[in-house]
C-alpha cells in the first residue's frame, strides 16, 4: 500500500490538518500489524513538478 502524503498545508484551519497528521502514524502501525504477512505500507511525499504555476509562484531571486 502506498499513501501519498504531501507537505503542503491547506489555507485556514480545517479537518485536512488532522487527517494529514494521522496518515503517517496510522501507516506505521498498520505496517507493524501486517508486515509479518509480507505486505508493506509506505508513505511518499511527491516533489514539485515544474509547471507554469510553480515558475510563477516560486520564481528565482
Gaussian input, Z-matrix of N, CA and C with variables (Angstrom, degrees):
# hf/3-21g

backbone

0 1
 N
 C     1     B1
 C     2     B2     1     A1
 N     3     B3     2     A2     1     D1
 C     4     B4     3     A3     2     D2
 C     5     B5     4     A4     3     D3
 N     6     B6     5     A5     4     D4
 C     7     B7     6     A6     5     D5
 C     8     B8     7     A7     6     D6
 N     9     B9     8     A8     7     D7
 C    10    B10     9     A9     8     D8
 C    11    B11    10    A10     9     D9
 N    12    B12    11    A11    10    D10
 C    13    B13    12    A12    11    D11
 C    14    B14    13    A13    12    D12
 N    15    B15    14    A14    13    D13
 C    16    B16    15    A15    14    D14
 C    17    B17    16    A16    15    D15
 N    18    B18    17    A17    16    D16
 C    19    B19    18    A18    17    D17
 C    20    B20    19    A19    18    D18
 N    21    B21    20    A20    19    D19
 C    22    B22    21    A21    20    D20
 C    23    B23    22    A22    21    D21
 N    24    B24    23    A23    22    D22
 C    25    B25    24    A24    23    D23
 C    26    B26    25    A25    24    D24
 N    27    B27    26    A26    25    D25
 C    28    B28    27    A27    26    D26
 C    29    B29    28    A28    27    D27
 N    30    B30    29    A29    28    D28
 C    31    B31    30    A30    29    D29
 C    32    B32    31    A31    30    D30
 N    33    B33    32    A32    31    D31
 C    34    B34    33    A33    32    D32
 C    35    B35    34    A34    33    D33
 N    36    B36    35    A35    34    D34
 C    37    B37    36    A36    35    D35
 C    38    B38    37    A37    36    D36
 N    39    B39    38    A38    37    D37
 C    40    B40    39    A39    38    D38
 C    41    B41    40    A40    39    D39
 N    42    B42    41    A41    40    D40
 C    43    B43    42    A42    41    D41
 C    44    B44    43    A43    42    D42
 N    45    B45    44    A44    43    D43
 C    46    B46    45    A45    44    D44
 C    47    B47    46    A46    45    D45
 N    48    B48    47    A47    46    D46
 C    49    B49    48    A48    47    D47
 C    50    B50    49    A49    48    D48
 N    51    B51    50    A50    49    D49
 C    52    B52    51    A51    50    D50
 C    53    B53    52    A52    51    D51
 N    54    B54    53    A53    52    D52
 C    55    B55    54    A54    53    D53
 C    56    B56    55    A55    54    D54
 N    57    B57    56    A56    55    D55
 C    58    B58    57    A57    56    D56
 C    59    B59    58    A58    57    D57
 N    60    B60    59    A59    58    D58
 C    61    B61    60    A60    59    D59
 C    62    B62    61    A61    60    D60
 N    63    B63    62    A62    61    D61
 C    64    B64    63    A63    62    D62
 C    65    B65    64    A64    63    D63
 N    66    B66    65    A65    64    D64
 C    67    B67    66    A66    65    D65
 C    68    B68    67    A67    66    D66
 N    69    B69    68    A68    67    D67
 C    70    B70    69    A69    68    D68
 C    71    B71    70    A70    69    D69
 N    72    B72    71    A71    70    D70
 C    73    B73    72    A72    71    D71
 C    74    B74    73    A73    72    D72
 N    75    B75    74    A74    73    D73
 C    76    B76    75    A75    74    D74
 C    77    B77    76    A76    75    D75
 N    78    B78    77    A77    76    D76
 C    79    B79    78    A78    77    D77
 C    80    B80    79    A79    78    D78
 N    81    B81    80    A80    79    D79
 C    82    B82    81    A81    80    D80
 C    83    B83    82    A82    81    D81
 N    84    B84    83    A83    82    D82
 C    85    B85    84    A84    83    D83
 C    86    B86    85    A85    84    D84
 N    87    B87    86    A86    85    D85
 C    88    B88    87    A87    86    D86
 C    89    B89    88    A88    87    D87
 N    90    B90    89    A89    88    D88
 C    91    B91    90    A90    89    D89
 C    92    B92    91    A91    90    D90
 N    93    B93    92    A92    91    D91
 C    94    B94    93    A93    92    D92
 C    95    B95    94    A94    93    D93
 N    96    B96    95    A95    94    D94
 C    97    B97    96    A96    95    D95
 C    98    B98    97    A97    96    D96
 N    99    B99    98    A98    97    D97
 C   100   B100    99    A99    98    D98
 C   101   B101   100   A100    99    D99
 N   102   B102   101   A101   100   D100
 C   103   B103   102   A102   101   D101
 C   104   B104   103   A103   102   D102
 N   105   B105   104   A104   103   D103
 C   106   B106   105   A105   104   D104
 C   107   B107   106   A106   105   D105
 N   108   B108   107   A107   106   D106
 C   109   B109   108   A108   107   D107
 C   110   B110   109   A109   108   D108
 N   111   B111   110   A110   109   D109
 C   112   B112   111   A111   110   D110
 C   113   B113   112   A112   111   D111
 N   114   B114   113   A113   112   D112
 C   115   B115   114   A114   113   D113
 C   116   B116   115   A115   114   D114
 N   117   B117   116   A116   115   D115
 C   118   B118   117   A117   116   D116
 C   119   B119   118   A118   117   D117
 N   120   B120   119   A119   118   D118
 C   121   B121   120   A120   119   D119
 C   122   B122   121   A121   120   D120
 N   123   B123   122   A122   121   D121
 C   124   B124   123   A123   122   D122
 C   125   B125   124   A124   123   D123
 N   126   B126   125   A125   124   D124
 C   127   B127   126   A126   125   D125
 C   128   B128   127   A127   126   D126
 N   129   B129   128   A128   127   D127
 C   130   B130   129   A129   128   D128
 C   131   B131   130   A130   129   D129
 N   132   B132   131   A131   130   D130
 C   133   B133   132   A132   131   D131
 C   134   B134   133   A133   132   D132
 N   135   B135   134   A134   133   D133
 C   136   B136   135   A135   134   D134
 C   137   B137   136   A136   135   D135
 N   138   B138   137   A137   136   D136
 C   139   B139   138   A138   137   D137
 C   140   B140   139   A139   138   D138
 N   141   B141   140   A140   139   D139
 C   142   B142   141   A141   140   D140
 C   143   B143   142   A142   141   D141
 N   144   B144   143   A143   142   D142
 C   145   B145   144   A144   143   D143
 C   146   B146   145   A145   144   D144
 N   147   B147   146   A146   145   D145
 C   148   B148   147   A147   146   D146
 C   149   B149   148   A148   147   D147
 N   150   B150   149   A149   148   D148
 C   151   B151   150   A150   149   D149
 C   152   B152   151   A151   150   D150
 N   153   B153   152   A152   151   D151
 C   154   B154   153   A153   152   D152
 C   155   B155   154   A154   153   D153
 N   156   B156   155   A155   154   D154
 C   157   B157   156   A156   155   D155
 C   158   B158   157   A157   156   D156
 N   159   B159   158   A158   157   D157
 C   160   B160   159   A159   158   D158
 C   161   B161   160   A160   159   D159
 N   162   B162   161   A161   160   D160
 C   163   B163   162   A162   161   D161
 C   164   B164   163   A163   162   D162
 N   165   B165   164   A164   163   D163
 C   166   B166   165   A165   164   D164
 C   167   B167   166   A166   165   D165
 N   168   B168   167   A167   166   D166
 C   169   B169   168   A168   167   D167
 C   170   B170   169   A169   168   D168
 N   171   B171   170   A170   169   D169
 C   172   B172   171   A171   170   D170
 C   173   B173   172   A172   171   D171
 N   174   B174   173   A173   172   D172
 C   175   B175   174   A174   173   D173
 C   176   B176   175   A175   174   D174
 N   177   B177   176   A176   175   D175
 C   178   B178   177   A177   176   D176
 C   179   B179   178   A178   177   D177
 N   180   B180   179   A179   178   D178
 C   181   B181   180   A180   179   D179
 C   182   B182   181   A181   180   D180

   B1=1.4410
   B2=1.5247
   B3=1.3027
   B4=1.4626
   B5=1.5227
   B6=1.3149
   B7=1.4609
   B8=1.5180
   B9=1.3138
   B10=1.4613
   B11=1.5185
   B12=1.3094
   B13=1.4505
   B14=1.5166
   B15=1.3066
   B16=1.4511
   B17=1.5085
   B18=1.3151
   B19=1.4615
   B20=1.5213
   B21=1.3211
   B22=1.4600
   B23=1.5217
   B24=1.3072
   B25=1.4553
   B26=1.5177
   B27=1.3144
   B28=1.4630
   B29=1.5258
   B30=1.3000
   B31=1.4632
   B32=1.5194
   B33=1.3160
   B34=1.4573
   B35=1.5151
   B36=1.3020
   B37=1.4650
   B38=1.5198
   B39=1.3280
   B40=1.4566
   B41=1.5233
   B42=1.3090
   B43=1.4626
   B44=1.5284
   B45=1.3146
   B46=1.4657
   B47=1.5251
   B48=1.3297
   B49=1.4651
   B50=1.5239
   B51=1.3097
   B52=1.4669
   B53=1.5207
   B54=1.3153
   B55=1.4634
   B56=1.5268
   B57=1.3169
   B58=1.4658
   B59=1.5234
   B60=1.3176
   B61=1.4591
   B62=1.5215
   B63=1.3053
   B64=1.4620
   B65=1.5226
   B66=1.3186
   B67=1.4686
   B68=1.5190
   B69=1.3184
   B70=1.4633
   B71=1.5375
   B72=1.3349
   B73=1.4680
   B74=1.5291
   B75=1.3208
   B76=1.4644
   B77=1.5289
   B78=1.3311
   B79=1.4659
   B80=1.5309
   B81=1.3339
   B82=1.4678
   B83=1.5226
   B84=1.3104
   B85=1.4631
   B86=1.5126
   B87=1.3082
   B88=1.4601
   B89=1.5247
   B90=1.3329
   B91=1.4630
   B92=1.5269
   B93=1.3193
   B94=1.4711
   B95=1.5275
   B96=1.3095
   B97=1.4655
   B98=1.5223
   B99=1.3211
   B100=1.4676
   B101=1.5181
   B102=1.3340
   B103=1.4600
   B104=1.5149
   B105=1.3101
   B106=1.4637
   B107=1.5219
   B108=1.3153
   B109=1.4655
   B110=1.5339
   B111=1.3329
   B112=1.4628
   B113=1.5182
   B114=1.3146
   B115=1.4636
   B116=1.5206
   B117=1.3172
   B118=1.4582
   B119=1.5183
   B120=1.2970
   B121=1.4646
   B122=1.5218
   B123=1.3053
   B124=1.4599
   B125=1.5172
   B126=1.3169
   B127=1.4557
   B128=1.5218
   B129=1.3029
   B130=1.4556
   B131=1.5194
   B132=1.2805
   B133=1.4550
   B134=1.5165
   B135=1.3232
   B136=1.4637
   B137=1.5222
   B138=1.2963
   B139=1.4575
   B140=1.5167
   B141=1.2827
   B142=1.4661
   B143=1.5189
   B144=1.3073
   B145=1.4533
   B146=1.5224
   B147=1.3042
   B148=1.4618
   B149=1.5305
   B150=1.3057
   B151=1.4622
   B152=1.5276
   B153=1.2911
   B154=1.4651
   B155=1.5249
   B156=1.3225
   B157=1.4682
   B158=1.5330
   B159=1.3108
   B160=1.4647
   B161=1.5245
   B162=1.3179
   B163=1.4703
   B164=1.5252
   B165=1.3174
   B166=1.4713
   B167=1.5316
   B168=1.3217
   B169=1.4750
   B170=1.5301
   B171=1.3194
   B172=1.4598
   B173=1.5295
   B174=1.2991
   B175=1.4623
   B176=1.5270
   B177=1.3337
   B178=1.4665
   B179=1.5271
   B180=1.3119
   B181=1.4841
   B182=1.4948
   A1=107.10
   A2=115.52
   A3=120.92
   A4=108.13
   A5=115.86
   A6=122.42
   A7=107.28
   A8=116.43
   A9=120.14
   A10=106.66
   A11=114.84
   A12=120.78
   A13=108.63
   A14=116.94
   A15=120.99
   A16=112.61
   A17=115.24
   A18=119.71
   A19=112.18
   A20=118.08
   A21=120.45
   A22=109.98
   A23=115.72
   A24=119.83
   A25=109.67
   A26=116.46
   A27=119.76
   A28=111.11
   A29=115.72
   A30=121.18
   A31=109.07
   A32=116.79
   A33=121.27
   A34=112.53
   A35=115.98
   A36=122.46
   A37=109.32
   A38=116.75
   A39=119.83
   A40=110.14
   A41=117.07
   A42=122.69
   A43=112.88
   A44=118.43
   A45=120.72
   A46=111.76
   A47=117.78
   A48=120.52
   A49=110.55
   A50=117.20
   A51=121.53
   A52=110.95
   A53=117.20
   A54=120.42
   A55=111.08
   A56=117.18
   A57=120.31
   A58=111.05
   A59=116.74
   A60=120.97
   A61=111.35
   A62=118.38
   A63=122.05
   A64=113.48
   A65=119.25
   A66=121.47
   A67=112.38
   A68=117.93
   A69=120.27
   A70=112.72
   A71=120.20
   A72=118.55
   A73=112.69
   A74=117.57
   A75=120.36
   A76=109.93
   A77=116.56
   A78=120.83
   A79=110.90
   A80=117.46
   A81=120.19
   A82=110.88
   A83=117.23
   A84=120.73
   A85=112.00
   A86=117.05
   A87=121.16
   A88=110.72
   A89=116.76
   A90=120.86
   A91=110.94
   A92=116.94
   A93=120.09
   A94=111.02
   A95=116.31
   A96=120.63
   A97=112.65
   A98=117.70
   A99=119.52
   A100=113.89
   A101=117.37
   A102=120.54
   A103=113.07
   A104=116.95
   A105=121.05
   A106=112.43
   A107=117.06
   A108=122.04
   A109=111.93
   A110=116.53
   A111=120.86
   A112=114.07
   A113=117.51
   A114=121.34
   A115=109.13
   A116=116.50
   A117=120.94
   A118=110.95
   A119=114.26
   A120=122.33
   A121=106.39
   A122=117.45
   A123=121.63
   A124=111.02
   A125=115.25
   A126=122.30
   A127=106.62
   A128=116.25
   A129=119.74
   A130=109.04
   A131=114.68
   A132=121.52
   A133=107.39
   A134=117.04
   A135=118.65
   A136=111.22
   A137=115.32
   A138=120.55
   A139=110.41
   A140=115.54
   A141=119.84
   A142=110.09
   A143=115.84
   A144=122.18
   A145=107.44
   A146=115.56
   A147=119.39
   A148=109.24
   A149=115.93
   A150=121.96
   A151=108.60
   A152=116.06
   A153=120.47
   A154=110.71
   A155=117.52
   A156=120.82
   A157=110.25
   A158=117.98
   A159=121.25
   A160=109.84
   A161=116.96
   A162=120.23
   A163=110.90
   A164=115.73
   A165=121.06
   A166=111.37
   A167=116.72
   A168=120.65
   A169=113.75
   A170=117.58
   A171=120.50
   A172=110.30
   A173=115.15
   A174=120.38
   A175=110.08
   A176=117.86
   A177=120.02
   A178=111.01
   A179=115.74
   A180=120.63
   A181=110.86
   D1=137.21
   D2=177.60
   D3=-122.82
   D4=124.27
   D5=175.31
   D6=-102.72
   D7=126.05
   D8=176.78
   D9=-94.47
   D10=116.40
   D11=-172.80
   D12=-132.43
   D13=106.39
   D14=-177.74
   D15=-85.30
   D16=173.23
   D17=178.89
   D18=-103.18
   D19=-2.21
   D20=-179.87
   D21=-74.33
   D22=127.44
   D23=178.69
   D24=-95.59
   D25=141.90
   D26=178.05
   D27=-70.18
   D28=158.69
   D29=176.90
   D30=-71.78
   D31=139.43
   D32=177.07
   D33=74.86
   D34=175.21
   D35=-179.36
   D36=-92.41
   D37=123.19
   D38=177.73
   D39=-154.78
   D40=179.13
   D41=-175.48
   D42=-66.14
   D43=-18.29
   D44=-179.95
   D45=-62.02
   D46=-31.67
   D47=177.73
   D48=-59.72
   D49=-49.69
   D50=-178.72
   D51=-66.64
   D52=-40.34
   D53=-179.41
   D54=-64.18
   D55=-45.14
   D56=179.29
   D57=-64.19
   D58=-40.01
   D59=-179.51
   D60=-66.97
   D61=-27.66
   D62=-176.32
   D63=-84.52
   D64=-22.97
   D65=-173.48
   D66=-62.10
   D67=-45.91
   D68=-175.57
   D69=-64.67
   D70=-52.05
   D71=178.57
   D72=-65.21
   D73=-32.46
   D74=176.53
   D75=-62.75
   D76=-44.72
   D77=-179.80
   D78=-64.17
   D79=-39.51
   D80=178.39
   D81=-63.69
   D82=-44.32
   D83=178.44
   D84=-64.03
   D85=-42.67
   D86=178.88
   D87=-64.43
   D88=-39.75
   D89=178.50
   D90=-61.48
   D91=-39.13
   D92=177.85
   D93=-64.33
   D94=-37.55
   D95=-177.97
   D96=-72.25
   D97=-43.80
   D98=-172.68
   D99=-104.34
   D100=-3.94
   D101=-179.74
   D102=-59.69
   D103=-31.63
   D104=-179.99
   D105=-64.73
   D106=-15.77
   D107=179.46
   D108=-98.02
   D109=8.27
   D110=177.89
   D111=84.06
   D112=11.82
   D113=178.48
   D114=-98.03
   D115=144.80
   D116=179.73
   D117=-120.82
   D118=148.96
   D119=177.32
   D120=-125.27
   D121=131.31
   D122=-179.95
   D123=-135.90
   D124=150.86
   D125=171.44
   D126=-116.88
   D127=130.92
   D128=177.07
   D129=-122.53
   D130=150.27
   D131=177.99
   D132=-118.93
   D133=104.91
   D134=-178.07
   D135=-67.79
   D136=149.52
   D137=175.80
   D138=-84.69
   D139=176.13
   D140=177.84
   D141=-74.58
   D142=142.67
   D143=173.50
   D144=-97.19
   D145=132.07
   D146=-179.28
   D147=-65.15
   D148=116.52
   D149=-178.66
   D150=-142.15
   D151=172.87
   D152=177.75
   D153=-61.79
   D154=-38.39
   D155=179.84
   D156=-64.38
   D157=-43.04
   D158=178.06
   D159=-63.78
   D160=-43.75
   D161=178.40
   D162=-59.75
   D163=-40.44
   D164=-178.83
   D165=-69.43
   D166=-46.34
   D167=-173.40
   D168=-84.59
   D169=-19.70
   D170=-176.38
   D171=-131.38
   D172=52.54
   D173=-178.97
   D174=-67.49
   D175=141.99
   D176=177.67
   D177=-64.63
   D178=148.70
   D179=-179.17
   D180=-78.27

